[in-house]
Amino acid sequence: MLKKLLIVAGVIGATALVVKKAKASSDERALWHEATTAPDLR
């Protein structure tokens, strides 16, 4: 039983790291896009 709980905790931890890394990458891409596009001066 304990072994199954450790496996589940490991899978959840790995998934959380992947989601966090994907969000950070997306945020960085959005920041670079904002920094490198011309301002909208309407």
PDBQT receptor file of N, H, CA, C and O in Angstrom, charges set to zero:
ATOM      1  N   MET A   1       0.832  -1.200   0.000  1.00  0.00    +0.000 N 
ATOM      2  CA  MET A   1       0.000   0.000   0.000  1.00  0.00    +0.000 C 
ATOM      3  C   MET A   1       0.874   1.262   0.000  1.00  0.00    +0.000 C 
ATOM      4  O   MET A   1       0.618   2.204  -0.749  1.00  0.00    +0.000 OA
ATOM      5  N   LEU A   2       1.899   1.266   0.842  1.00  0.00    +0.000 N 
ATOM      6  H   LEU A   2       2.108   0.500   1.450  1.00  0.00    +0.000 HD
ATOM      7  CA  LEU A   2       2.774   2.429   0.924  1.00  0.00    +0.000 C 
ATOM      8  C   LEU A   2       3.509   2.657  -0.392  1.00  0.00    +0.000 C 
ATOM      9  O   LEU A   2       3.742   3.794  -0.801  1.00  0.00    +0.000 OA
ATOM     10  N   LYS A   3       3.869   1.563  -1.044  1.00  0.00    +0.000 N 
ATOM     11  H   LYS A   3       3.680   0.639  -0.712  1.00  0.00    +0.000 HD
ATOM     12  CA  LYS A   3       4.570   1.654  -2.321  1.00  0.00    +0.000 C 
ATOM     13  C   LYS A   3       3.690   2.340  -3.374  1.00  0.00    +0.000 C 
ATOM     14  O   LYS A   3       4.171   3.159  -4.158  1.00  0.00    +0.000 OA
ATOM     15  N   LYS A   4       2.408   2.001  -3.382  1.00  0.00    +0.000 N 
ATOM     16  H   LYS A   4       2.017   1.336  -2.745  1.00  0.00    +0.000 HD
ATOM     17  CA  LYS A   4       1.470   2.612  -4.334  1.00  0.00    +0.000 C 
ATOM     18  C   LYS A   4       1.319   4.106  -4.059  1.00  0.00    +0.000 C 
ATOM     19  O   LYS A   4       1.259   4.909  -4.990  1.00  0.00    +0.000 OA
ATOM     20  N   LEU A   5       1.259   4.474  -2.787  1.00  0.00    +0.000 N 
ATOM     21  H   LEU A   5       1.307   3.822  -2.031  1.00  0.00    +0.000 HD
ATOM     22  CA  LEU A   5       1.141   5.888  -2.425  1.00  0.00    +0.000 C 
ATOM     23  C   LEU A   5       2.379   6.670  -2.866  1.00  0.00    +0.000 C 
ATOM     24  O   LEU A   5       2.262   7.798  -3.345  1.00  0.00    +0.000 OA
ATOM     25  N   LEU A   6       3.557   6.079  -2.706  1.00  0.00    +0.000 N 
ATOM     26  H   LEU A   6       3.653   5.163  -2.317  1.00  0.00    +0.000 HD
ATOM     27  CA  LEU A   6       4.788   6.746  -3.139  1.00  0.00    +0.000 C 
ATOM     28  C   LEU A   6       4.814   6.913  -4.652  1.00  0.00    +0.000 C 
ATOM     29  O   LEU A   6       5.252   7.947  -5.155  1.00  0.00    +0.000 OA
ATOM     30  N   ILE A   7       4.346   5.900  -5.381  1.00  0.00    +0.000 N 
ATOM     31  H   ILE A   7       3.990   5.060  -4.972  1.00  0.00    +0.000 HD
ATOM     32  CA  ILE A   7       4.305   5.999  -6.840  1.00  0.00    +0.000 C 
ATOM     33  C   ILE A   7       3.336   7.095  -7.272  1.00  0.00    +0.000 C 
ATOM     34  O   ILE A   7       3.655   7.892  -8.154  1.00  0.00    +0.000 OA
ATOM     35  N   VAL A   8       2.163   7.140  -6.660  1.00  0.00    +0.000 N 
ATOM     36  H   VAL A   8       1.905   6.492  -5.943  1.00  0.00    +0.000 HD
ATOM     37  CA  VAL A   8       1.174   8.173  -6.985  1.00  0.00    +0.000 C 
ATOM     38  C   VAL A   8       1.726   9.558  -6.655  1.00  0.00    +0.000 C 
ATOM     39  O   VAL A   8       1.564  10.494  -7.438  1.00  0.00    +0.000 OA
ATOM     40  N   ALA A   9       2.378   9.690  -5.502  1.00  0.00    +0.000 N 
ATOM     41  H   ALA A   9       2.510   8.930  -4.866  1.00  0.00    +0.000 HD
ATOM     42  CA  ALA A   9       2.957  10.980  -5.119  1.00  0.00    +0.000 C 
ATOM     43  C   ALA A   9       4.044  11.390  -6.110  1.00  0.00    +0.000 C 
ATOM     44  O   ALA A   9       4.152  12.568  -6.453  1.00  0.00    +0.000 OA
ATOM     45  N   GLY A  10       4.842  10.443  -6.570  1.00  0.00    +0.000 N 
ATOM     46  H   GLY A  10       4.754   9.486  -6.291  1.00  0.00    +0.000 HD
ATOM     47  CA  GLY A  10       5.873  10.743  -7.554  1.00  0.00    +0.000 C 
ATOM     48  C   GLY A  10       5.281  11.206  -8.879  1.00  0.00    +0.000 C 
ATOM     49  O   GLY A  10       5.773  12.157  -9.487  1.00  0.00    +0.000 OA
ATOM     50  N   VAL A  11       4.233  10.536  -9.320  1.00  0.00    +0.000 N 
ATOM     51  H   VAL A  11       3.834   9.764  -8.826  1.00  0.00    +0.000 HD
ATOM     52  CA  VAL A  11       3.582  10.920 -10.577  1.00  0.00    +0.000 C 
ATOM     53  C   VAL A  11       2.969  12.314 -10.457  1.00  0.00    +0.000 C 
ATOM     54  O   VAL A  11       3.079  13.124 -11.377  1.00  0.00    +0.000 OA
ATOM     55  N   ILE A  12       2.331  12.590  -9.337  1.00  0.00    +0.000 N 
ATOM     56  H   ILE A  12       2.242  11.932  -8.590  1.00  0.00    +0.000 HD
ATOM     57  CA  ILE A  12       1.735  13.912  -9.127  1.00  0.00    +0.000 C 
ATOM     58  C   ILE A  12       2.818  14.987  -9.068  1.00  0.00    +0.000 C 
ATOM     59  O   ILE A  12       2.645  16.075  -9.618  1.00  0.00    +0.000 OA
ATOM     60  N   GLY A  13       3.919  14.689  -8.411  1.00  0.00    +0.000 N 
ATOM     61  H   GLY A  13       4.060  13.805  -7.964  1.00  0.00    +0.000 HD
ATOM     62  CA  GLY A  13       5.026  15.646  -8.324  1.00  0.00    +0.000 C 
ATOM     63  C   GLY A  13       5.631  15.925  -9.691  1.00  0.00    +0.000 C 
ATOM     64  O   GLY A  13       5.910  17.076 -10.025  1.00  0.00    +0.000 OA
ATOM     65  N   ALA A  14       5.834  14.878 -10.482  1.00  0.00    +0.000 N 
ATOM     66  H   ALA A  14       5.607  13.942 -10.211  1.00  0.00    +0.000 HD
ATOM     67  CA  ALA A  14       6.389  15.055 -11.828  1.00  0.00    +0.000 C 
ATOM     68  C   ALA A  14       5.445  15.869 -12.696  1.00  0.00    +0.000 C 
ATOM     69  O   ALA A  14       5.884  16.742 -13.444  1.00  0.00    +0.000 OA
ATOM     70  N   THR A  15       4.156  15.590 -12.602  1.00  0.00    +0.000 N 
ATOM     71  H   THR A  15       3.799  14.881 -11.995  1.00  0.00    +0.000 HD
ATOM     72  CA  THR A  15       3.162  16.337 -13.374  1.00  0.00    +0.000 C 
ATOM     73  C   THR A  15       3.160  17.810 -12.981  1.00  0.00    +0.000 C 
ATOM     74  O   THR A  15       3.072  18.686 -13.841  1.00  0.00    +0.000 OA
ATOM     75  N   ALA A  16       3.257  18.080 -11.688  1.00  0.00    +0.000 N 
ATOM     76  H   ALA A  16       3.329  17.368 -10.989  1.00  0.00    +0.000 HD
ATOM     77  CA  ALA A  16       3.286  19.467 -11.219  1.00  0.00    +0.000 C 
ATOM     78  C   ALA A  16       4.508  20.197 -11.762  1.00  0.00    +0.000 C 
ATOM     79  O   ALA A  16       4.409  21.364 -12.142  1.00  0.00    +0.000 OA
ATOM     80  N   LEU A  17       5.658  19.529 -11.806  1.00  0.00    +0.000 N 
ATOM     81  H   LEU A  17       5.739  18.581 -11.498  1.00  0.00    +0.000 HD
ATOM     82  CA  LEU A  17       6.871  20.164 -12.331  1.00  0.00    +0.000 C 
ATOM     83  C   LEU A  17       6.729  20.469 -13.826  1.00  0.00    +0.000 C 
ATOM     84  O   LEU A  17       7.145  21.532 -14.286  1.00  0.00    +0.000 OA
ATOM     85  N   VAL A  18       6.150  19.548 -14.572  1.00  0.00    +0.000 N 
ATOM     86  H   VAL A  18       5.812  18.684 -14.199  1.00  0.00    +0.000 HD
ATOM     87  CA  VAL A  18       5.965  19.757 -16.006  1.00  0.00    +0.000 C 
ATOM     88  C   VAL A  18       5.018  20.926 -16.252  1.00  0.00    +0.000 C 
ATOM     89  O   VAL A  18       5.282  21.768 -17.110  1.00  0.00    +0.000 OA
ATOM     90  N   VAL A  19       3.928  20.983 -15.512  1.00  0.00    +0.000 N 
ATOM     91  H   VAL A  19       3.713  20.299 -14.815  1.00  0.00    +0.000 HD
ATOM     92  CA  VAL A  19       2.965  22.082 -15.674  1.00  0.00    +0.000 C 
ATOM     93  C   VAL A  19       3.610  23.415 -15.313  1.00  0.00    +0.000 C 
ATOM     94  O   VAL A  19       3.415  24.410 -16.010  1.00  0.00    +0.000 OA
ATOM     95  N   LYS A  20       4.380  23.435 -14.226  1.00  0.00    +0.000 N 
ATOM     96  H   LYS A  20       4.539  22.626 -13.661  1.00  0.00    +0.000 HD
ATOM     97  CA  LYS A  20       5.049  24.672 -13.800  1.00  0.00    +0.000 C 
ATOM     98  C   LYS A  20       6.045  25.142 -14.861  1.00  0.00    +0.000 C 
ATOM     99  O   LYS A  20       6.122  26.334 -15.160  1.00  0.00    +0.000 OA
ATOM    100  N   LYS A  21       6.804  24.206 -15.426  1.00  0.00    +0.000 N 
ATOM    101  H   LYS A  21       6.741  23.238 -15.184  1.00  0.00    +0.000 HD
ATOM    102  CA  LYS A  21       7.790  24.560 -16.446  1.00  0.00    +0.000 C 
ATOM    103  C   LYS A  21       7.103  25.070 -17.717  1.00  0.00    +0.000 C 
ATOM    104  O   LYS A  21       7.580  26.018 -18.341  1.00  0.00    +0.000 OA
ATOM    105  N   ALA A  22       5.993  24.447 -18.099  1.00  0.00    +0.000 N 
ATOM    106  H   ALA A  22       5.606  23.677 -17.592  1.00  0.00    +0.000 HD
ATOM    107  CA  ALA A  22       5.254  24.874 -19.281  1.00  0.00    +0.000 C 
ATOM    108  C   ALA A  22       4.678  26.278 -19.079  1.00  0.00    +0.000 C 
ATOM    109  O   ALA A  22       4.714  27.098 -19.996  1.00  0.00    +0.000 OA
ATOM    110  N   LYS A  23       4.155  26.556 -17.900  1.00  0.00    +0.000 N 
ATOM    111  H   LYS A  23       4.126  25.889 -17.154  1.00  0.00    +0.000 HD
ATOM    112  CA  LYS A  23       3.597  27.881 -17.624  1.00  0.00    +0.000 C 
ATOM    113  C   LYS A  23       4.696  28.940 -17.634  1.00  0.00    +0.000 C 
ATOM    114  O   LYS A  23       4.499  30.033 -18.166  1.00  0.00    +0.000 OA
ATOM    115  N   ALA A  24       5.835  28.628 -17.054  1.00  0.00    +0.000 N 
ATOM    116  H   ALA A  24       5.995  27.740 -16.622  1.00  0.00    +0.000 HD
ATOM    117  CA  ALA A  24       6.947  29.579 -17.040  1.00  0.00    +0.000 C 
ATOM    118  C   ALA A  24       7.417  29.869 -18.461  1.00  0.00    +0.000 C 
ATOM    119  O   ALA A  24       7.728  31.012 -18.796  1.00  0.00    +0.000 OA
ATOM    120  N   SER A  25       7.468  28.847 -19.283  1.00  0.00    +0.000 N 
ATOM    121  H   SER A  25       7.216  27.918 -19.011  1.00  0.00    +0.000 HD
ATOM    122  CA  SER A  25       7.886  29.028 -20.672  1.00  0.00    +0.000 C 
ATOM    123  C   SER A  25       6.881  29.905 -21.411  1.00  0.00    +0.000 C 
ATOM    124  O   SER A  25       7.268  30.791 -22.173  1.00  0.00    +0.000 OA
ATOM    125  N   SER A  26       5.605  29.662 -21.189  1.00  0.00    +0.000 N 
ATOM    126  H   SER A  26       5.291  28.942 -20.570  1.00  0.00    +0.000 HD
ATOM    127  CA  SER A  26       4.560  30.452 -21.837  1.00  0.00    +0.000 C 
ATOM    128  C   SER A  26       4.621  31.915 -21.376  1.00  0.00    +0.000 C 
ATOM    129  O   SER A  26       4.491  32.835 -22.184  1.00  0.00    +0.000 OA
ATOM    130  N   ASP A  27       4.818  32.114 -20.079  1.00  0.00    +0.000 N 
ATOM    131  H   ASP A  27       4.923  31.367 -19.423  1.00  0.00    +0.000 HD
ATOM    132  CA  ASP A  27       4.915  33.479 -19.547  1.00  0.00    +0.000 C 
ATOM    133  C   ASP A  27       6.118  34.213 -20.143  1.00  0.00    +0.000 C 
ATOM    134  O   ASP A  27       6.024  35.390 -20.492  1.00  0.00    +0.000 OA
ATOM    135  N   GLU A  28       7.247  33.511 -20.257  1.00  0.00    +0.000 N 
ATOM    136  H   GLU A  28       7.323  32.555 -19.973  1.00  0.00    +0.000 HD
ATOM    137  CA  GLU A  28       8.449  34.135 -20.809  1.00  0.00    +0.000 C 
ATOM    138  C   GLU A  28       8.242  34.494 -22.290  1.00  0.00    +0.000 C 
ATOM    139  O   GLU A  28       8.662  35.557 -22.746  1.00  0.00    +0.000 OA
ATOM    140  N   ARG A  29       7.589  33.588 -23.028  1.00  0.00    +0.000 N 
ATOM    141  H   ARG A  29       7.249  32.724 -22.658  1.00  0.00    +0.000 HD
ATOM    142  CA  ARG A  29       7.300  33.865 -24.438  1.00  0.00    +0.000 C 
ATOM    143  C   ARG A  29       6.408  35.099 -24.579  1.00  0.00    +0.000 C 
ATOM    144  O   ARG A  29       6.635  35.934 -25.455  1.00  0.00    +0.000 OA
ATOM    145  N   ALA A  30       5.403  35.213 -23.726  1.00  0.00    +0.000 N 
ATOM    146  H   ALA A  30       5.218  34.535 -23.015  1.00  0.00    +0.000 HD
ATOM    147  CA  ALA A  30       4.499  36.366 -23.761  1.00  0.00    +0.000 C 
ATOM    148  C   ALA A  30       5.250  37.655 -23.430  1.00  0.00    +0.000 C 
ATOM    149  O   ALA A  30       5.009  38.696 -24.042  1.00  0.00    +0.000 OA
ATOM    150  N   LEU A  31       6.155  37.578 -22.466  1.00  0.00    +0.000 N 
ATOM    151  H   LEU A  31       6.351  36.733 -21.969  1.00  0.00    +0.000 HD
ATOM    152  CA  LEU A  31       6.930  38.753 -22.088  1.00  0.00    +0.000 C 
ATOM    153  C   LEU A  31       7.829  39.201 -23.239  1.00  0.00    +0.000 C 
ATOM    154  O   LEU A  31       7.905  40.393 -23.537  1.00  0.00    +0.000 OA
ATOM    155  N   TRP A  32       8.516  38.247 -23.892  1.00  0.00    +0.000 N 
ATOM    156  H   TRP A  32       8.454  37.279 -23.650  1.00  0.00    +0.000 HD
ATOM    157  CA  TRP A  32       9.365  38.595 -25.024  1.00  0.00    +0.000 C 
ATOM    158  C   TRP A  32       8.541  39.167 -26.168  1.00  0.00    +0.000 C 
ATOM    159  O   TRP A  32       8.978  40.095 -26.848  1.00  0.00    +0.000 OA
ATOM    160  N   HIS A  33       7.358  38.618 -26.381  1.00  0.00    +0.000 N 
ATOM    161  H   HIS A  33       7.003  37.864 -25.828  1.00  0.00    +0.000 HD
ATOM    162  CA  HIS A  33       6.496  39.137 -27.449  1.00  0.00    +0.000 C 
ATOM    163  C   HIS A  33       6.118  40.589 -27.164  1.00  0.00    +0.000 C 
ATOM    164  O   HIS A  33       6.150  41.442 -28.050  1.00  0.00    +0.000 OA
ATOM    165  N   GLU A  34       5.763  40.846 -25.918  1.00  0.00    +0.000 N 
ATOM    166  H   GLU A  34       5.738  40.153 -25.198  1.00  0.00    +0.000 HD
ATOM    167  CA  GLU A  34       5.393  42.213 -25.539  1.00  0.00    +0.000 C 
ATOM    168  C   GLU A  34       6.587  43.160 -25.665  1.00  0.00    +0.000 C 
ATOM    169  O   GLU A  34       6.432  44.305 -26.088  1.00  0.00    +0.000 OA
ATOM    170  N   ALA A  35       7.772  42.683 -25.301  1.00  0.00    +0.000 N 
ATOM    171  H   ALA A  35       7.898  41.752 -24.958  1.00  0.00    +0.000 HD
ATOM    172  CA  ALA A  35       8.968  43.530 -25.314  1.00  0.00    +0.000 C 
ATOM    173  C   ALA A  35       9.469  43.802 -26.726  1.00  0.00    +0.000 C 
ATOM    174  O   ALA A  35      10.127  44.817 -26.952  1.00  0.00    +0.000 OA
ATOM    175  N   THR A  36       9.179  42.932 -27.671  1.00  0.00    +0.000 N 
ATOM    176  H   THR A  36       8.644  42.107 -27.487  1.00  0.00    +0.000 HD
ATOM    177  CA  THR A  36       9.757  43.070 -29.007  1.00  0.00    +0.000 C 
ATOM    178  C   THR A  36       8.771  43.556 -30.050  1.00  0.00    +0.000 C 
ATOM    179  O   THR A  36       9.152  43.725 -31.209  1.00  0.00    +0.000 OA
ATOM    180  N   THR A  37       7.526  43.786 -29.688  1.00  0.00    +0.000 N 
ATOM    181  H   THR A  37       7.216  43.649 -28.747  1.00  0.00    +0.000 HD
ATOM    182  CA  THR A  37       6.564  44.315 -30.659  1.00  0.00    +0.000 C 
ATOM    183  C   THR A  37       6.452  45.822 -30.500  1.00  0.00    +0.000 C 
ATOM    184  O   THR A  37       6.687  46.368 -29.422  1.00  0.00    +0.000 OA
ATOM    185  N   ALA A  38       6.097  46.469 -31.564  1.00  0.00    +0.000 N 
ATOM    186  H   ALA A  38       5.906  46.026 -32.440  1.00  0.00    +0.000 HD
ATOM    187  CA  ALA A  38       5.965  47.931 -31.538  1.00  0.00    +0.000 C 
ATOM    188  C   ALA A  38       4.766  48.319 -30.656  1.00  0.00    +0.000 C 
ATOM    189  O   ALA A  38       3.753  47.621 -30.642  1.00  0.00    +0.000 OA
ATOM    190  N   PRO A  39       4.885  49.411 -29.938  1.00  0.00    +0.000 N 
ATOM    191  CA  PRO A  39       3.766  49.843 -29.100  1.00  0.00    +0.000 C 
ATOM    192  C   PRO A  39       2.591  50.303 -29.962  1.00  0.00    +0.000 C 
ATOM    193  O   PRO A  39       2.767  50.815 -31.068  1.00  0.00    +0.000 OA
ATOM    194  N   ASP A  40       1.392  50.105 -29.420  1.00  0.00    +0.000 N 
ATOM    195  H   ASP A  40       1.250  49.689 -28.522  1.00  0.00    +0.000 HD
ATOM    196  CA  ASP A  40       0.183  50.527 -30.134  1.00  0.00    +0.000 C 
ATOM    197  C   ASP A  40      -0.124  51.968 -29.721  1.00  0.00    +0.000 C 
ATOM    198  O   ASP A  40      -0.632  52.211 -28.627  1.00  0.00    +0.000 OA
ATOM    199  N   LEU A  41       0.188  52.922 -30.604  1.00  0.00    +0.000 N 
ATOM    200  H   LEU A  41       0.601  52.724 -31.494  1.00  0.00    +0.000 HD
ATOM    201  CA  LEU A  41       0.063  54.341 -30.277  1.00  0.00    +0.000 C 
ATOM    202  C   LEU A  41      -1.164  54.977 -30.934  1.00  0.00    +0.000 C 
ATOM    203  O   LEU A  41      -1.070  56.067 -31.500  1.00  0.00    +0.000 OA
ATOM    204  N   ARG A  42      -2.274  54.323 -30.863  1.00  0.00    +0.000 N 
ATOM    205  H   ARG A  42      -2.351  53.438 -30.403  1.00  0.00    +0.000 HD
ATOM    206  CA  ARG A  42      -3.495  54.875 -31.488  1.00  0.00    +0.000 C 
ATOM    207  C   ARG A  42      -4.080  55.990 -30.669  1.00  0.00    +0.000 C 
ATOM    208  O   ARG A  42      -5.102  56.563 -31.046  1.00  0.00    +0.000 OA
TER     209      ARG A  42
